[in-house]
Amino acid sequence: MVSVAGPVPMQVTYAFDPHADGTLARIRVRGGPGGVYRPAAPIMARHVRSNIGKDLRDLERRLMEHTG
């Protein structure tokens, strides 16, 4: 996934691999705020982590709805 708009250009790569307990998700986020947004980097990083966590919980819920 590549951010094409907004103050923080970034690229997010998701990889899913089989695991004994289900599926292992690996997520790599590259990029970050520049210019006037640089001082807000720690806050934005927490926000990105929170959003990715929410996305994964939503994905898990949807997958469980279709398999359960």
N, CA, C and O atoms as a Tripos MOL2 file, in Angstrom:
@<TRIPOS>MOLECULE
protein
  272   271    68     0     0
PROTEIN
NO_CHARGES

@<TRIPOS>ATOM
      1 N           0.8540   -1.1520    0.0000 N.3       1 MET1
      2 CA          0.0000    0.0000    0.0000 C.3       1 MET1
      3 C           0.9050    1.2210    0.0000 C.2       1 MET1
      4 O           1.8950    1.2600    0.7310 O.2       1 MET1
      5 N           0.5770    2.2110   -0.8080 N.am      2 VAL2
      6 CA          1.3650    3.4320   -0.8820 C.3       2 VAL2
      7 C           0.4420    4.6070   -0.6300 C.2       2 VAL2
      8 O          -0.6230    4.7130   -1.2370 O.2       2 VAL2
      9 N           0.8540    5.4880    0.2660 N.am      3 SER3
     10 CA          0.1000    6.7060    0.5400 C.3       3 SER3
     11 C           0.3190    7.6810   -0.6170 C.2       3 SER3
     12 O           1.4570    8.0040   -0.9590 O.2       3 SER3
     13 N          -0.7620    8.1410   -1.2060 N.am      4 VAL4
     14 CA         -0.6430    9.0640   -2.3310 C.3       4 VAL4
     15 C          -1.1230   10.4710   -1.9920 C.2       4 VAL4
     16 O          -0.9930   11.3840   -2.8060 O.2       4 VAL4
     17 N          -1.6730   10.6480   -0.8010 N.am      5 ALA5
     18 CA         -2.1510   11.9610   -0.3840 C.3       5 ALA5
     19 C          -1.9090   12.1210    1.1100 C.2       5 ALA5
     20 O          -1.7900   11.1390    1.8430 O.2       5 ALA5
     21 N          -1.8400   13.3460    1.5410 N.am      6 GLY6
     22 CA         -1.6650   13.6180    2.9570 C.3       6 GLY6
     23 C          -0.2650   14.0870    3.2850 C.2       6 GLY6
     24 O           0.6180   14.1090    2.4280 O.2       6 GLY6
     25 N          -0.0740   14.4600    4.5380 N.am      7 PRO7
     26 CA          1.2060   15.0500    4.9460 C.3       7 PRO7
     27 C           2.3260   14.0420    5.1770 C.2       7 PRO7
     28 O           3.4830   14.4340    5.3290 O.2       7 PRO7
     29 N           2.0000   12.7430    5.2050 N.am      8 VAL8
     30 CA          3.0080   11.7390    5.5300 C.3       8 VAL8
     31 C           3.1000   10.7100    4.4020 C.2       8 VAL8
     32 O           2.2780    9.7960    4.3320 O.2       8 VAL8
     33 N           4.0840   10.8490    3.5260 N.am      9 PRO9
     34 CA          4.2460    9.8230    2.5020 C.3       9 PRO9
     35 C           4.7710    8.5390    3.1330 C.2       9 PRO9
     36 O           5.7140    8.5680    3.9250 O.2       9 PRO9
     37 N           4.1550    7.4140    2.7780 N.am     10 MET10
     38 CA          4.6120    6.1530    3.3510 C.3      10 MET10
     39 C           4.2470    5.0040    2.4410 C.2      10 MET10
     40 O           3.3810    5.1120    1.5720 O.2      10 MET10
     41 N           4.9330    3.9040    2.6680 N.am     11 GLN11
     42 CA          4.6530    2.6510    1.9810 C.3      11 GLN11
     43 C           4.4900    1.5850    3.0490 C.2      11 GLN11
     44 O           5.3440    1.4380    3.9230 O.2      11 GLN11
     45 N           3.3980    0.8450    2.9800 N.am     12 VAL12
     46 CA          3.1220   -0.2210    3.9440 C.3      12 VAL12
     47 C           3.0860   -1.5410    3.1820 C.2      12 VAL12
     48 O           2.3690   -1.6790    2.1910 O.2      12 VAL12
     49 N           3.8670   -2.5080    3.6560 N.am     13 THR13
     50 CA          3.9170   -3.8290    3.0320 C.3      13 THR13
     51 C           3.4010   -4.8610    4.0280 C.2      13 THR13
     52 O           3.8870   -4.9470    5.1550 O.2      13 THR13
     53 N           2.4220   -5.6330    3.6060 N.am     14 TYR14
     54 CA          1.8590   -6.7050    4.4250 C.3      14 TYR14
     55 C           2.3090   -8.0410    3.8440 C.2      14 TYR14
     56 O           2.2800   -8.2250    2.6270 O.2      14 TYR14
     57 N           2.7240   -8.9670    4.6930 N.am     15 ALA15
     58 CA          3.0570  -10.3230    4.2710 C.3      15 ALA15
     59 C           2.3930  -11.2910    5.2450 C.2      15 ALA15
     60 O           2.4420  -11.0920    6.4580 O.2      15 ALA15
     61 N           1.7790  -12.3240    4.7140 N.am     16 PHE16
     62 CA          1.0810  -13.3150    5.5250 C.3      16 PHE16
     63 C           1.6820  -14.6840    5.2520 C.2      16 PHE16
     64 O           1.8220  -15.0930    4.0990 O.2      16 PHE16
     65 N           2.0380  -15.3910    6.3230 N.am     17 ASP17
     66 CA          2.6500  -16.7070    6.2000 C.3      17 ASP17
     67 C           1.9270  -17.6910    7.1100 C.2      17 ASP17
     68 O           1.4130  -17.3100    8.1620 O.2      17 ASP17
     69 N           1.8880  -18.9610    6.7030 N.am     18 PRO18
     70 CA          1.2790  -19.9780    7.5740 C.3      18 PRO18
     71 C           2.0580  -20.1010    8.8850 C.2      18 PRO18
     72 O           3.2750  -19.9230    8.9240 O.2      18 PRO18
     73 N           1.3310  -20.4050    9.9440 N.am     19 HIS19
     74 CA          1.9320  -20.5780   11.2610 C.3      19 HIS19
     75 C           1.1740  -21.6960   11.9700 C.2      19 HIS19
     76 O          -0.0030  -21.9220   11.6870 O.2      19 HIS19
     77 N           1.8230  -22.3810   12.8710 N.am     20 ALA20
     78 CA          1.1870  -23.4960   13.5880 C.3      20 ALA20
     79 C          -0.1130  -23.0760   14.2770 C.2      20 ALA20
     80 O          -1.0430  -23.8760   14.3810 O.2      20 ALA20
     81 N          -0.1840  -21.8260   14.7490 N.am     21 ASP21
     82 CA         -1.3760  -21.3390   15.4460 C.3      21 ASP21
     83 C          -2.3440  -20.5990   14.5340 C.2      21 ASP21
     84 O          -3.3560  -20.0840   15.0080 O.2      21 ASP21
     85 N          -2.0570  -20.5330   13.2370 N.am     22 GLY22
     86 CA         -2.9300  -19.8160   12.3060 C.3      22 GLY22
     87 C          -2.1100  -19.1600   11.2140 C.2      22 GLY22
     88 O          -1.5290  -19.8360   10.3650 O.2      22 GLY22
     89 N          -2.0670  -17.8360   11.2440 N.am     23 THR23
     90 CA         -1.3460  -17.0610   10.2330 C.3      23 THR23
     91 C          -0.4800  -16.0200   10.9140 C.2      23 THR23
     92 O          -0.9030  -15.3630   11.8650 O.2      23 THR23
     93 N           0.7310  -15.8800   10.4170 N.am     24 LEU24
     94 CA          1.6500  -14.8650   10.9150 C.3      24 LEU24
     95 C           1.6110  -13.6810    9.9600 C.2      24 LEU24
     96 O           1.8480  -13.8310    8.7620 O.2      24 LEU24
     97 N           1.3120  -12.5050   10.4960 N.am     25 ALA25
     98 CA          1.2810  -11.2890    9.6880 C.3      25 ALA25
     99 C           2.5320  -10.4770    9.9820 C.2      25 ALA25
    100 O           2.8550  -10.2090   11.1390 O.2      25 ALA25
    101 N           3.2310  -10.0900    8.9220 N.am     26 ARG26
    102 CA          4.3870   -9.1960    9.0560 C.3      26 ARG26
    103 C           4.0350   -7.9050    8.3470 C.2      26 ARG26
    104 O           3.5210   -7.9170    7.2280 O.2      26 ARG26
    105 N           4.3130   -6.8000    9.0010 N.am     27 ILE27
    106 CA          3.9770   -5.4970    8.4540 C.3      27 ILE27
    107 C           5.2050   -4.6070    8.5170 C.2      27 ILE27
    108 O           5.8570   -4.4910    9.5560 O.2      27 ILE27
    109 N           5.5070   -3.9840    7.3950 N.am     28 ARG28
    110 CA          6.6470   -3.0670    7.3450 C.3      28 ARG28
    111 C           6.1400   -1.7130    6.8600 C.2      28 ARG28
    112 O           5.5020   -1.6110    5.8120 O.2      28 ARG28
    113 N           6.4340   -0.6830    7.6350 N.am     29 VAL29
    114 CA          6.0390    0.6710    7.2850 C.3      29 VAL29
    115 C           7.3020    1.4770    7.0320 C.2      29 VAL29
    116 O           8.1870    1.5510    7.8840 O.2      29 VAL29
    117 N           7.3760    2.0800    5.8520 N.am     30 ARG30
    118 CA          8.5120    2.9370    5.5210 C.3      30 ARG30
    119 C           7.9910    4.3290    5.1910 C.2      30 ARG30
    120 O           6.9330    4.4930    4.5840 O.2      30 ARG30
    121 N           8.7570    5.3150    5.6060 N.am     31 GLY31
    122 CA          8.3730    6.6910    5.3480 C.3      31 GLY31
    123 C           8.1880    7.4230    6.6570 C.2      31 GLY31
    124 O           8.4550    6.8850    7.7310 O.2      31 GLY31
    125 N           7.7440    8.6120    6.5570 N.am     32 GLY32
    126 CA          7.5100    9.3990    7.7550 C.3      32 GLY32
    127 C           7.3450   10.8540    7.4070 C.2      32 GLY32
    128 O           7.5600   11.2670    6.2680 O.2      32 GLY32
    129 N           6.9650   11.6190    8.3900 N.am     33 PRO33
    130 CA          6.7100   13.0380    8.1490 C.3      33 PRO33
    131 C           8.0040   13.7960    7.8680 C.2      33 PRO33
    132 O           9.0650   13.4770    8.4050 O.2      33 PRO33
    133 N           7.8870   14.7700    7.0420 N.am     34 GLY34
    134 CA          9.0150   15.6370    6.7460 C.3      34 GLY34
    135 C           8.5790   17.0860    6.8780 C.2      34 GLY34
    136 O           7.4090   17.3710    7.1340 O.2      34 GLY34
    137 N           9.4970   17.9720    6.7070 N.am     35 GLY35
    138 CA          9.1810   19.4000    6.7440 C.3      35 GLY35
    139 C           8.5900   19.8310    8.0620 C.2      35 GLY35
    140 O           9.1090   19.5040    9.1300 O.2      35 GLY35
    141 N           7.4960   20.5680    7.9790 N.am     36 VAL36
    142 CA          6.8730   21.1200    9.1870 C.3      36 VAL36
    143 C           6.2520   20.0390   10.0660 C.2      36 VAL36
    144 O           5.9590   20.2950   11.2340 O.2      36 VAL36
    145 N           6.0430   18.8330    9.5260 N.am     37 TYR37
    146 CA          5.4320   17.7540   10.2970 C.3      37 TYR37
    147 C           6.4490   16.9270   11.0780 C.2      37 TYR37
    148 O           6.0600   16.0910   11.8940 O.2      37 TYR37
    149 N           7.7430   17.1430   10.8430 N.am     38 ARG38
    150 CA          8.7870   16.3400   11.4990 C.3      38 ARG38
    151 C           8.6720   16.3520   13.0220 C.2      38 ARG38
    152 O           8.8400   15.2900   13.6230 O.2      38 ARG38
    153 N           8.4000   17.4720   13.6890 N.am     39 PRO39
    154 CA          8.2940   17.4360   15.1630 C.3      39 PRO39
    155 C           7.1530   16.5400   15.6720 C.2      39 PRO39
    156 O           7.1790   16.0970   16.8200 O.2      39 PRO39
    157 N           6.1710   16.2800   14.8320 N.am     40 ALA40
    158 CA          5.0420   15.4480   15.2530 C.3      40 ALA40
    159 C           5.2840   13.9640   14.9730 C.2      40 ALA40
    160 O           4.3730   13.1570   15.1590 O.2      40 ALA40
    161 N           6.4850   13.5820   14.5330 N.am     41 ALA41
    162 CA          6.7800   12.1970   14.1470 C.3      41 ALA41
    163 C           6.4210   11.1770   15.2240 C.2      41 ALA41
    164 O           5.7930   10.1700   14.8960 O.2      41 ALA41
    165 N           6.7840   11.3800   16.4950 N.am     42 PRO42
    166 CA          6.4240   10.3640   17.5110 C.3      42 PRO42
    167 C           4.9150   10.1720   17.6520 C.2      42 PRO42
    168 O           4.4480    9.0450   17.8190 O.2      42 PRO42
    169 N           4.1660   11.2370   17.5890 N.am     43 ILE43
    170 CA          2.7070   11.1470   17.7060 C.3      43 ILE43
    171 C           2.1360   10.4390   16.4850 C.2      43 ILE43
    172 O           1.2520    9.5900   16.6060 O.2      43 ILE43
    173 N           2.6440   10.7920   15.3140 N.am     44 MET44
    174 CA          2.1530   10.1670   14.0820 C.3      44 MET44
    175 C           2.5090    8.6820   14.0560 C.2      44 MET44
    176 O           1.7100    7.8750   13.5820 O.2      44 MET44
    177 N           3.6810    8.3030   14.5520 N.am     45 ALA45
    178 CA          4.0830    6.9010   14.5840 C.3      45 ALA45
    179 C           3.1270    6.0940   15.4630 C.2      45 ALA45
    180 O           2.7280    4.9920   15.0900 O.2      45 ALA45
    181 N           2.7580    6.6340   16.6250 N.am     46 ARG46
    182 CA          1.7910    5.9450   17.4940 C.3      46 ARG46
    183 C           0.4430    5.7910   16.7880 C.2      46 ARG46
    184 O          -0.2100    4.7530   16.8870 O.2      46 ARG46
    185 N           0.0460    6.8350   16.0810 N.am     47 HIS47
    186 CA         -1.2240    6.8170   15.3590 C.3      47 HIS47
    187 C          -1.2040    5.7410   14.2600 C.2      47 HIS47
    188 O          -2.1800    5.0090   14.0950 O.2      47 HIS47
    189 N          -0.1130    5.6460   13.5210 N.am     48 VAL48
    190 CA          0.0160    4.6300   12.4720 C.3      48 VAL48
    191 C          -0.0320    3.2350   13.0810 C.2      48 VAL48
    192 O          -0.7380    2.3650   12.5710 O.2      48 VAL48
    193 N           0.7190    3.0060   14.1830 N.am     49 ARG49
    194 CA          0.6900    1.6960   14.8460 C.3      49 ARG49
    195 C          -0.7230    1.3500   15.3120 C.2      49 ARG49
    196 O          -1.1720    0.2140   15.1580 O.2      49 ARG49
    197 N          -1.4080    2.3140   15.8710 N.am     50 SER50
    198 CA         -2.7680    2.0890   16.3440 C.3      50 SER50
    199 C          -3.6930    1.7250   15.1850 C.2      50 SER50
    200 O          -4.5030    0.8050   15.3030 O.2      50 SER50
    201 N          -3.5770    2.4350   14.0780 N.am     51 ASN51
    202 CA         -4.4240    2.1550   12.9170 C.3      51 ASN51
    203 C          -4.1360    0.7760   12.3260 C.2      51 ASN51
    204 O          -5.0630    0.0710   11.9280 O.2      51 ASN51
    205 N          -2.8750    0.3880   12.2650 N.am     52 ILE52
    206 CA         -2.5310   -0.9340   11.7420 C.3      52 ILE52
    207 C          -3.0840   -2.0180   12.6610 C.2      52 ILE52
    208 O          -3.6060   -3.0250   12.1840 O.2      52 ILE52
    209 N          -2.9740   -1.8230   13.9640 N.am     53 GLY53
    210 CA         -3.5530   -2.7780   14.9140 C.3      53 GLY53
    211 C          -5.0460   -2.9210   14.7280 C.2      53 GLY53
    212 O          -5.5700   -4.0350   14.7430 O.2      53 GLY53
    213 N          -5.7380   -1.8110   14.5520 N.am     54 LYS54
    214 CA         -7.1820   -1.8350   14.3240 C.3      54 LYS54
    215 C          -7.4990   -2.5590   13.0250 C.2      54 LYS54
    216 O          -8.4210   -3.3730   12.9760 O.2      54 LYS54
    217 N          -6.7420   -2.2690   11.9740 N.am     55 ASP55
    218 CA         -6.9700   -2.9400   10.6880 C.3      55 ASP55
    219 C          -6.8140   -4.4540   10.8240 C.2      55 ASP55
    220 O          -7.6040   -5.2120   10.2610 O.2      55 ASP55
    221 N          -5.8030   -4.8940   11.5670 N.am     56 LEU56
    222 CA         -5.5880   -6.3330   11.7450 C.3      56 LEU56
    223 C          -6.6990   -6.9750   12.5690 C.2      56 LEU56
    224 O          -7.1230   -8.0930   12.2750 O.2      56 LEU56
    225 N          -7.1710   -6.2790   13.5930 N.am     57 ARG57
    226 CA         -8.2960   -6.8000   14.3790 C.3      57 ARG57
    227 C          -9.5510   -6.9040   13.5090 C.2      57 ARG57
    228 O         -10.2870   -7.8870   13.5930 O.2      57 ARG57
    229 N          -9.7960   -5.8900   12.6750 N.am     58 ASP58
    230 CA        -10.9470   -5.9190   11.7690 C.3      58 ASP58
    231 C         -10.8190   -7.0670   10.7710 C.2      58 ASP58
    232 O         -11.7970   -7.7630   10.4970 O.2      58 ASP58
    233 N          -9.6090   -7.2710   10.2220 N.am     59 LEU59
    234 CA         -9.3820   -8.3630    9.2860 C.3      59 LEU59
    235 C          -9.6410   -9.7060    9.9580 C.2      59 LEU59
    236 O         -10.3020  -10.5720    9.3860 O.2      59 LEU59
    237 N          -9.1200   -9.8810   11.1750 N.am     60 GLU60
    238 CA         -9.3350  -11.1320   11.9020 C.3      60 GLU60
    239 C         -10.8230  -11.3710   12.1300 C.2      60 GLU60
    240 O         -11.3110  -12.4850   11.9360 O.2      60 GLU60
    241 N         -11.5380  -10.3430   12.5350 N.am     61 ARG61
    242 CA        -12.9760  -10.4730   12.7900 C.3      61 ARG61
    243 C         -13.7060  -10.8880   11.5150 C.2      61 ARG61
    244 O         -14.5640  -11.7700   11.5470 O.2      61 ARG61
    245 N         -13.3670  -10.2550   10.3990 N.am     62 ARG62
    246 CA        -14.0350  -10.5830    9.1380 C.3      62 ARG62
    247 C         -13.7070  -11.9990    8.6840 C.2      62 ARG62
    248 O         -14.5820  -12.7140    8.1940 O.2      62 ARG62
    249 N         -12.4630  -12.4030    8.8420 N.am     63 LEU63
    250 CA        -12.0840  -13.7600    8.4580 C.3      63 LEU63
    251 C         -12.8040  -14.7840    9.3210 C.2      63 LEU63
    252 O         -13.2470  -15.8150    8.8150 O.2      63 LEU63
    253 N         -12.9270  -14.5140   10.6170 N.am     64 MET64
    254 CA        -13.6030  -15.4390   11.5190 C.3      64 MET64
    255 C         -15.0870  -15.5310   11.1860 C.2      64 MET64
    256 O         -15.6810  -16.5970   11.3450 O.2      64 MET64
    257 N         -15.7020  -14.4440   10.7270 N.am     65 GLU65
    258 CA        -17.1120  -14.4600   10.3360 C.3      65 GLU65
    259 C         -17.3280  -15.4250    9.1660 C.2      65 GLU65
    260 O         -18.3580  -16.0930    9.0830 O.2      65 GLU65
    261 N         -16.3490  -15.4880    8.2710 N.am     66 HIS66
    262 CA        -16.5030  -16.3160    7.0660 C.3      66 HIS66
    263 C         -16.0800  -17.7580    7.2810 C.2      66 HIS66
    264 O         -16.4130  -18.6270    6.4750 O.2      66 HIS66
    265 N         -15.3480  -18.0260    8.3640 N.am     67 THR67
    266 CA        -14.8960  -19.4020    8.6090 C.3      67 THR67
    267 C         -15.6520  -20.0420    9.7670 C.2      67 THR67
    268 O         -15.6010  -21.2590    9.9440 O.2      67 THR67
    269 N         -16.3560  -19.2270   10.5600 N.am     68 GLY68
    270 CA        -16.9970  -19.7570   11.7550 C.3      68 GLY68
    271 C         -18.4080  -20.1440   11.5990 C.2      68 GLY68
    272 O         -19.0320  -20.6020   12.5560 O.2      68 GLY68
@<TRIPOS>BOND
     1     1     2 1
     2     2     3 1
     3     3     4 2
     4     3     5 am
     5     5     6 1
     6     6     7 1
     7     7     8 2
     8     7     9 am
     9     9    10 1
    10    10    11 1
    11    11    12 2
    12    11    13 am
    13    13    14 1
    14    14    15 1
    15    15    16 2
    16    15    17 am
    17    17    18 1
    18    18    19 1
    19    19    20 2
    20    19    21 am
    21    21    22 1
    22    22    23 1
    23    23    24 2
    24    23    25 am
    25    25    26 1
    26    26    27 1
    27    27    28 2
    28    27    29 am
    29    29    30 1
    30    30    31 1
    31    31    32 2
    32    31    33 am
    33    33    34 1
    34    34    35 1
    35    35    36 2
    36    35    37 am
    37    37    38 1
    38    38    39 1
    39    39    40 2
    40    39    41 am
    41    41    42 1
    42    42    43 1
    43    43    44 2
    44    43    45 am
    45    45    46 1
    46    46    47 1
    47    47    48 2
    48    47    49 am
    49    49    50 1
    50    50    51 1
    51    51    52 2
    52    51    53 am
    53    53    54 1
    54    54    55 1
    55    55    56 2
    56    55    57 am
    57    57    58 1
    58    58    59 1
    59    59    60 2
    60    59    61 am
    61    61    62 1
    62    62    63 1
    63    63    64 2
    64    63    65 am
    65    65    66 1
    66    66    67 1
    67    67    68 2
    68    67    69 am
    69    69    70 1
    70    70    71 1
    71    71    72 2
    72    71    73 am
    73    73    74 1
    74    74    75 1
    75    75    76 2
    76    75    77 am
    77    77    78 1
    78    78    79 1
    79    79    80 2
    80    79    81 am
    81    81    82 1
    82    82    83 1
    83    83    84 2
    84    83    85 am
    85    85    86 1
    86    86    87 1
    87    87    88 2
    88    87    89 am
    89    89    90 1
    90    90    91 1
    91    91    92 2
    92    91    93 am
    93    93    94 1
    94    94    95 1
    95    95    96 2
    96    95    97 am
    97    97    98 1
    98    98    99 1
    99    99   100 2
   100    99   101 am
   101   101   102 1
   102   102   103 1
   103   103   104 2
   104   103   105 am
   105   105   106 1
   106   106   107 1
   107   107   108 2
   108   107   109 am
   109   109   110 1
   110   110   111 1
   111   111   112 2
   112   111   113 am
   113   113   114 1
   114   114   115 1
   115   115   116 2
   116   115   117 am
   117   117   118 1
   118   118   119 1
   119   119   120 2
   120   119   121 am
   121   121   122 1
   122   122   123 1
   123   123   124 2
   124   123   125 am
   125   125   126 1
   126   126   127 1
   127   127   128 2
   128   127   129 am
   129   129   130 1
   130   130   131 1
   131   131   132 2
   132   131   133 am
   133   133   134 1
   134   134   135 1
   135   135   136 2
   136   135   137 am
   137   137   138 1
   138   138   139 1
   139   139   140 2
   140   139   141 am
   141   141   142 1
   142   142   143 1
   143   143   144 2
   144   143   145 am
   145   145   146 1
   146   146   147 1
   147   147   148 2
   148   147   149 am
   149   149   150 1
   150   150   151 1
   151   151   152 2
   152   151   153 am
   153   153   154 1
   154   154   155 1
   155   155   156 2
   156   155   157 am
   157   157   158 1
   158   158   159 1
   159   159   160 2
   160   159   161 am
   161   161   162 1
   162   162   163 1
   163   163   164 2
   164   163   165 am
   165   165   166 1
   166   166   167 1
   167   167   168 2
   168   167   169 am
   169   169   170 1
   170   170   171 1
   171   171   172 2
   172   171   173 am
   173   173   174 1
   174   174   175 1
   175   175   176 2
   176   175   177 am
   177   177   178 1
   178   178   179 1
   179   179   180 2
   180   179   181 am
   181   181   182 1
   182   182   183 1
   183   183   184 2
   184   183   185 am
   185   185   186 1
   186   186   187 1
   187   187   188 2
   188   187   189 am
   189   189   190 1
   190   190   191 1
   191   191   192 2
   192   191   193 am
   193   193   194 1
   194   194   195 1
   195   195   196 2
   196   195   197 am
   197   197   198 1
   198   198   199 1
   199   199   200 2
   200   199   201 am
   201   201   202 1
   202   202   203 1
   203   203   204 2
   204   203   205 am
   205   205   206 1
   206   206   207 1
   207   207   208 2
   208   207   209 am
   209   209   210 1
   210   210   211 1
   211   211   212 2
   212   211   213 am
   213   213   214 1
   214   214   215 1
   215   215   216 2
   216   215   217 am
   217   217   218 1
   218   218   219 1
   219   219   220 2
   220   219   221 am
   221   221   222 1
   222   222   223 1
   223   223   224 2
   224   223   225 am
   225   225   226 1
   226   226   227 1
   227   227   228 2
   228   227   229 am
   229   229   230 1
   230   230   231 1
   231   231   232 2
   232   231   233 am
   233   233   234 1
   234   234   235 1
   235   235   236 2
   236   235   237 am
   237   237   238 1
   238   238   239 1
   239   239   240 2
   240   239   241 am
   241   241   242 1
   242   242   243 1
   243   243   244 2
   244   243   245 am
   245   245   246 1
   246   246   247 1
   247   247   248 2
   248   247   249 am
   249   249   250 1
   250   250   251 1
   251   251   252 2
   252   251   253 am
   253   253   254 1
   254   254   255 1
   255   255   256 2
   256   255   257 am
   257   257   258 1
   258   258   259 1
   259   259   260 2
   260   259   261 am
   261   261   262 1
   262   262   263 1
   263   263   264 2
   264   263   265 am
   265   265   266 1
   266   266   267 1
   267   267   268 2
   268   267   269 am
   269   269   270 1
   270   270   271 1
   271   271   272 2
@<TRIPOS>SUBSTRUCTURE
     1 MET1         2 RESIDUE 1 A MET
     2 VAL2         6 RESIDUE 1 A VAL
     3 SER3        10 RESIDUE 1 A SER
     4 VAL4        14 RESIDUE 1 A VAL
     5 ALA5        18 RESIDUE 1 A ALA
     6 GLY6        22 RESIDUE 1 A GLY
     7 PRO7        26 RESIDUE 1 A PRO
     8 VAL8        30 RESIDUE 1 A VAL
     9 PRO9        34 RESIDUE 1 A PRO
    10 MET10       38 RESIDUE 1 A MET
    11 GLN11       42 RESIDUE 1 A GLN
    12 VAL12       46 RESIDUE 1 A VAL
    13 THR13       50 RESIDUE 1 A THR
    14 TYR14       54 RESIDUE 1 A TYR
    15 ALA15       58 RESIDUE 1 A ALA
    16 PHE16       62 RESIDUE 1 A PHE
    17 ASP17       66 RESIDUE 1 A ASP
    18 PRO18       70 RESIDUE 1 A PRO
    19 HIS19       74 RESIDUE 1 A HIS
    20 ALA20       78 RESIDUE 1 A ALA
    21 ASP21       82 RESIDUE 1 A ASP
    22 GLY22       86 RESIDUE 1 A GLY
    23 THR23       90 RESIDUE 1 A THR
    24 LEU24       94 RESIDUE 1 A LEU
    25 ALA25       98 RESIDUE 1 A ALA
    26 ARG26      102 RESIDUE 1 A ARG
    27 ILE27      106 RESIDUE 1 A ILE
    28 ARG28      110 RESIDUE 1 A ARG
    29 VAL29      114 RESIDUE 1 A VAL
    30 ARG30      118 RESIDUE 1 A ARG
    31 GLY31      122 RESIDUE 1 A GLY
    32 GLY32      126 RESIDUE 1 A GLY
    33 PRO33      130 RESIDUE 1 A PRO
    34 GLY34      134 RESIDUE 1 A GLY
    35 GLY35      138 RESIDUE 1 A GLY
    36 VAL36      142 RESIDUE 1 A VAL
    37 TYR37      146 RESIDUE 1 A TYR
    38 ARG38      150 RESIDUE 1 A ARG
    39 PRO39      154 RESIDUE 1 A PRO
    40 ALA40      158 RESIDUE 1 A ALA
    41 ALA41      162 RESIDUE 1 A ALA
    42 PRO42      166 RESIDUE 1 A PRO
    43 ILE43      170 RESIDUE 1 A ILE
    44 MET44      174 RESIDUE 1 A MET
    45 ALA45      178 RESIDUE 1 A ALA
    46 ARG46      182 RESIDUE 1 A ARG
    47 HIS47      186 RESIDUE 1 A HIS
    48 VAL48      190 RESIDUE 1 A VAL
    49 ARG49      194 RESIDUE 1 A ARG
    50 SER50      198 RESIDUE 1 A SER
    51 ASN51      202 RESIDUE 1 A ASN
    52 ILE52      206 RESIDUE 1 A ILE
    53 GLY53      210 RESIDUE 1 A GLY
    54 LYS54      214 RESIDUE 1 A LYS
    55 ASP55      218 RESIDUE 1 A ASP
    56 LEU56      222 RESIDUE 1 A LEU
    57 ARG57      226 RESIDUE 1 A ARG
    58 ASP58      230 RESIDUE 1 A ASP
    59 LEU59      234 RESIDUE 1 A LEU
    60 GLU60      238 RESIDUE 1 A GLU
    61 ARG61      242 RESIDUE 1 A ARG
    62 ARG62      246 RESIDUE 1 A ARG
    63 LEU63      250 RESIDUE 1 A LEU
    64 MET64      254 RESIDUE 1 A MET
    65 GLU65      258 RESIDUE 1 A GLU
    66 HIS66      262 RESIDUE 1 A HIS
    67 THR67      266 RESIDUE 1 A THR
    68 GLY68      270 RESIDUE 1 A GLY
